[in-house]
Amino acid sequence: MTIVCEHSSPWLAIQADLRKEKIAAAHLEFKGYEVYVPLYRRQKRWSDRLVEVDSPLFPGYLFCRFDSRCAPIVTTPGVVSILGCRGNPEPIPEHEIAAIQTMLRSGLSVGPHGYLRAGERVRIDEGPLRGVEGLLVRSKSDFKVVISVEILRRSVAVELDREAVSSVSPLQRFYKKLP
């Protein structure tokens, strides 16, 4: 008998066997859990051509809503462990999942990015990502806003026009825009 938890359960991060995220997600969905595997489109070179494929934004990880007292998730095929601290599952803030979903729905170029601990927090003021907050990163002449999922120590980046963001830090709010 499968125990299905309430929708109000928090999102938790699950480590899956590498390249088996979708299989683990299918098994969890079959058991009745709400599962989210963020996917992005990328080009992959085959021997004779380039093809576009959907790849996990966080290779080896997926997100699932469940109460930590529910039936064991780790017995699901493809699941390695539940991420947390000292054996306790650590919930992922709703705004982190919502920001990732908004970025993927935006139609902009989204892809994995190295995890960042420090940087200027910004809020996107224009376009389909209005209201999403993240870190501003400059790469050559491009600007990216990076959203991090703390528990995974992974990040997602989206390229934006520099003028589309404003600072979230209290000191910079005084000046309205970054220097």
VOVEXLUM-659227 format. One record per residue (C-alpha): residue number from 1; residue in one letter; x, y, z negated. Coordinates in Angstrom, 2 decimals, m for minus. Layout:
# VOVEXLUM-659227
nufi n:NUM; res:A; u:X; v:Y; w:Z
...
***
This chain:
# VOVEXLUM-659227
nufi n:1; res:M; u:0.00; v:0.00; w:0.00
nufi n:2; res:T; u:1.36; v:3.42; w:1.00
nufi n:3; res:I; u:1.19; v:6.31; w:m1.42
nufi n:4; res:V; u:0.49; v:9.57; w:0.36
nufi n:5; res:C; u:1.30; v:12.69; w:m1.63
nufi n:6; res:E; u:m0.59; v:15.95; w:m1.67
nufi n:7; res:H; u:0.14; v:18.62; w:0.96
nufi n:8; res:S; u:1.26; v:20.93; w:m1.84
nufi n:9; res:S; u:4.36; v:18.79; w:m2.32
nufi n:10; res:P; u:7.62; v:20.60; w:m1.63
nufi n:11; res:W; u:9.86; v:20.08; w:1.39
nufi n:12; res:L; u:12.83; v:17.88; w:0.52
nufi n:13; res:A; u:15.90; v:17.14; w:2.62
nufi n:14; res:I; u:16.57; v:13.56; w:3.59
nufi n:15; res:Q; u:19.86; v:12.26; w:4.88
nufi n:16; res:A; u:19.32; v:9.81; w:7.72
nufi n:17; res:D; u:21.63; v:7.55; w:9.65
nufi n:18; res:L; u:23.36; v:9.69; w:12.26
nufi n:19; res:R; u:21.42; v:9.68; w:15.57
nufi n:20; res:K; u:18.50; v:7.92; w:13.86
nufi n:21; res:E; u:16.70; v:11.00; w:12.54
nufi n:22; res:K; u:13.75; v:10.51; w:14.89
nufi n:23; res:I; u:13.42; v:6.81; w:13.97
nufi n:24; res:A; u:13.42; v:7.60; w:10.25
nufi n:25; res:A; u:10.88; v:10.37; w:10.86
nufi n:26; res:A; u:8.58; v:8.01; w:12.80
nufi n:27; res:H; u:8.69; v:5.47; w:9.95
nufi n:28; res:L; u:7.92; v:8.16; w:7.36
nufi n:29; res:E; u:5.05; v:9.53; w:9.46
nufi n:30; res:F; u:3.68; v:6.00; w:9.78
nufi n:31; res:K; u:3.67; v:5.83; w:5.97
nufi n:32; res:G; u:1.61; v:9.04; w:5.95
nufi n:33; res:Y; u:4.23; v:11.65; w:5.02
nufi n:34; res:E; u:4.55; v:15.08; w:6.61
nufi n:35; res:V; u:7.93; v:15.11; w:8.35
nufi n:36; res:Y; u:9.86; v:17.83; w:10.18
nufi n:37; res:V; u:12.87; v:17.20; w:12.41
nufi n:38; res:P; u:13.88; v:20.56; w:13.92
nufi n:39; res:L; u:14.98; v:20.03; w:17.54
nufi n:40; res:Y; u:16.67; v:22.40; w:19.97
nufi n:41; res:R; u:17.34; v:22.12; w:23.71
nufi n:42; res:R; u:20.94; v:21.82; w:24.82
nufi n:43; res:Q; u:22.79; v:20.85; w:27.94
nufi n:44; res:K; u:24.60; v:17.54; w:27.92
nufi n:45; res:R; u:27.03; v:16.42; w:30.58
nufi n:46; res:W; u:26.47; v:12.99; w:31.99
nufi n:47; res:S; u:29.01; v:11.50; w:34.37
nufi n:48; res:D; u:27.28; v:12.87; w:37.47
nufi n:49; res:R; u:25.18; v:15.85; w:36.27
nufi n:50; res:L; u:24.05; v:18.18; w:33.51
nufi n:51; res:V; u:20.80; v:17.35; w:31.73
nufi n:52; res:E; u:18.81; v:19.16; w:29.06
nufi n:53; res:V; u:18.11; v:17.10; w:25.96
nufi n:54; res:D; u:16.36; v:17.71; w:22.63
nufi n:55; res:S; u:18.88; v:17.34; w:19.82
nufi n:56; res:P; u:18.44; v:17.59; w:16.05
nufi n:57; res:L; u:19.34; v:21.04; w:14.78
nufi n:58; res:F; u:20.76; v:19.36; w:11.67
nufi n:59; res:P; u:22.32; v:16.06; w:12.80
nufi n:60; res:G; u:21.82; v:13.38; w:10.17
nufi n:61; res:Y; u:19.06; v:15.24; w:8.31
nufi n:62; res:L; u:15.29; v:15.67; w:8.35
nufi n:63; res:F; u:12.73; v:17.26; w:6.08
nufi n:64; res:C; u:9.79; v:15.56; w:4.40
nufi n:65; res:R; u:7.03; v:16.71; w:2.06
nufi n:66; res:F; u:6.56; v:14.41; w:m0.89
nufi n:67; res:D; u:6.31; v:14.40; w:m4.63
nufi n:68; res:S; u:9.51; v:12.94; w:m6.07
nufi n:69; res:R; u:7.32; v:10.53; w:m8.11
nufi n:70; res:C; u:5.92; v:9.02; w:m4.88
nufi n:71; res:A; u:6.81; v:5.64; w:m3.48
nufi n:72; res:P; u:10.53; v:5.25; w:m2.75
nufi n:73; res:I; u:11.50; v:7.06; w:0.44
nufi n:74; res:V; u:14.99; v:5.55; w:0.53
nufi n:75; res:T; u:13.62; v:2.10; w:1.43
nufi n:76; res:T; u:12.45; v:3.52; w:4.77
nufi n:77; res:P; u:14.50; v:2.31; w:7.78
nufi n:78; res:G; u:17.00; v:4.97; w:8.84
nufi n:79; res:V; u:16.91; v:6.85; w:5.50
nufi n:80; res:V; u:20.19; v:7.03; w:3.59
nufi n:81; res:S; u:19.33; v:9.27; w:0.63
nufi n:82; res:I; u:17.36; v:12.23; w:m0.68
nufi n:83; res:L; u:19.45; v:15.35; w:m1.21
nufi n:84; res:G; u:19.51; v:16.86; w:m4.65
nufi n:85; res:C; u:21.56; v:17.56; w:m7.71
nufi n:86; res:R; u:22.50; v:14.89; w:m10.26
nufi n:87; res:G; u:20.03; v:12.39; w:m8.86
nufi n:88; res:N; u:17.10; v:14.81; w:m8.85
nufi n:89; res:P; u:15.61; v:15.79; w:m5.48
nufi n:90; res:E; u:16.00; v:19.52; w:m4.90
nufi n:91; res:P; u:13.09; v:21.25; w:m3.13
nufi n:92; res:I; u:13.81; v:23.47; w:m0.14
nufi n:93; res:P; u:12.26; v:26.94; w:m0.34
nufi n:94; res:E; u:9.26; v:27.30; w:1.99
nufi n:95; res:H; u:10.76; v:30.45; w:3.54
nufi n:96; res:E; u:13.81; v:28.52; w:4.80
nufi n:97; res:I; u:11.64; v:25.98; w:6.65
nufi n:98; res:A; u:9.32; v:28.74; w:7.90
nufi n:99; res:A; u:12.30; v:30.76; w:9.23
nufi n:100; res:I; u:13.62; v:27.75; w:11.15
nufi n:101; res:Q; u:10.17; v:27.05; w:12.63
nufi n:102; res:T; u:9.80; v:30.69; w:13.66
nufi n:103; res:M; u:13.23; v:30.71; w:15.32
nufi n:104; res:L; u:12.48; v:27.54; w:17.29
nufi n:105; res:R; u:9.08; v:28.84; w:18.45
nufi n:106; res:S; u:10.53; v:32.20; w:19.55
nufi n:107; res:G; u:11.81; v:31.00; w:22.92
nufi n:108; res:L; u:15.21; v:32.55; w:22.20
nufi n:109; res:S; u:18.50; v:30.67; w:22.46
nufi n:110; res:V; u:18.79; v:28.79; w:19.15
nufi n:111; res:G; u:21.49; v:26.35; w:18.11
nufi n:112; res:P; u:23.53; v:25.06; w:15.17
nufi n:113; res:H; u:25.95; v:27.43; w:13.49
nufi n:114; res:G; u:28.65; v:26.92; w:10.88
nufi n:115; res:Y; u:27.45; v:27.37; w:7.31
nufi n:116; res:L; u:28.09; v:30.81; w:5.82
nufi n:117; res:R; u:28.23; v:31.74; w:2.16
nufi n:118; res:A; u:28.96; v:35.42; w:2.40
nufi n:119; res:G; u:27.80; v:38.07; w:4.82
nufi n:120; res:E; u:25.35; v:40.87; w:5.31
nufi n:121; res:R; u:21.73; v:39.87; w:4.79
nufi n:122; res:V; u:19.52; v:41.31; w:7.48
nufi n:123; res:R; u:15.84; v:41.32; w:8.41
nufi n:124; res:I; u:14.74; v:41.12; w:12.01
nufi n:125; res:D; u:12.52; v:44.12; w:12.75
nufi n:126; res:E; u:11.48; v:43.51; w:16.36
nufi n:127; res:G; u:10.27; v:40.78; w:18.66
nufi n:128; res:P; u:8.98; v:37.27; w:17.98
nufi n:129; res:L; u:11.26; v:36.83; w:14.93
nufi n:130; res:R; u:10.04; v:39.96; w:13.11
nufi n:131; res:G; u:10.27; v:39.45; w:9.34
nufi n:132; res:V; u:12.80; v:36.58; w:9.40
nufi n:133; res:E; u:15.80; v:37.22; w:7.15
nufi n:134; res:G; u:19.30; v:35.85; w:7.53
nufi n:135; res:L; u:22.98; v:36.77; w:7.81
nufi n:136; res:L; u:24.34; v:39.00; w:10.54
nufi n:137; res:V; u:27.37; v:37.59; w:12.33
nufi n:138; res:R; u:29.37; v:39.19; w:15.11
nufi n:139; res:S; u:30.95; v:36.98; w:17.74
nufi n:140; res:K; u:32.98; v:38.97; w:20.26
nufi n:141; res:S; u:30.38; v:41.38; w:21.65
nufi n:142; res:D; u:27.34; v:39.30; w:20.61
nufi n:143; res:F; u:25.33; v:39.53; w:17.41
nufi n:144; res:K; u:23.68; v:36.52; w:15.83
nufi n:145; res:V; u:21.38; v:36.14; w:12.87
nufi n:146; res:V; u:22.12; v:33.01; w:10.90
nufi n:147; res:I; u:19.57; v:31.20; w:8.72
nufi n:148; res:S; u:21.05; v:28.76; w:6.21
nufi n:149; res:V; u:19.52; v:25.75; w:4.51
nufi n:150; res:E; u:21.41; v:25.80; w:1.23
nufi n:151; res:I; u:20.98; v:22.15; w:0.23
nufi n:152; res:L; u:22.23; v:20.87; w:3.61
nufi n:153; res:R; u:25.07; v:23.39; w:3.79
nufi n:154; res:R; u:24.05; v:23.87; w:7.42
nufi n:155; res:S; u:22.92; v:26.89; w:9.37
nufi n:156; res:V; u:21.04; v:27.87; w:12.51
nufi n:157; res:A; u:21.90; v:30.90; w:14.66
nufi n:158; res:V; u:19.92; v:32.98; w:17.13
nufi n:159; res:E; u:21.41; v:35.64; w:19.42
nufi n:160; res:L; u:19.82; v:39.08; w:19.08
nufi n:161; res:D; u:20.24; v:42.66; w:20.08
nufi n:162; res:R; u:22.05; v:44.43; w:17.23
nufi n:163; res:E; u:19.36; v:47.12; w:17.13
nufi n:164; res:A; u:16.65; v:44.56; w:16.32
nufi n:165; res:V; u:17.84; v:44.08; w:12.72
nufi n:166; res:S; u:18.14; v:46.15; w:9.55
nufi n:167; res:S; u:19.91; v:45.45; w:6.31
nufi n:168; res:V; u:18.16; v:43.80; w:3.35
nufi n:169; res:S; u:20.81; v:44.74; w:0.76
nufi n:170; res:P; u:19.70; v:47.52; w:m1.61
nufi n:171; res:L; u:22.66; v:49.77; w:m0.76
nufi n:172; res:Q; u:22.16; v:49.47; w:2.99
nufi n:173; res:R; u:18.38; v:49.99; w:2.74
nufi n:174; res:F; u:19.22; v:53.51; w:1.66
nufi n:175; res:Y; u:20.88; v:54.10; w:5.02
nufi n:176; res:K; u:18.22; v:52.08; w:6.93
nufi n:177; res:K; u:20.67; v:50.56; w:9.43
nufi n:178; res:L; u:24.04; v:48.84; w:9.26
nufi n:179; res:P; u:27.05; v:51.00; w:10.15
***
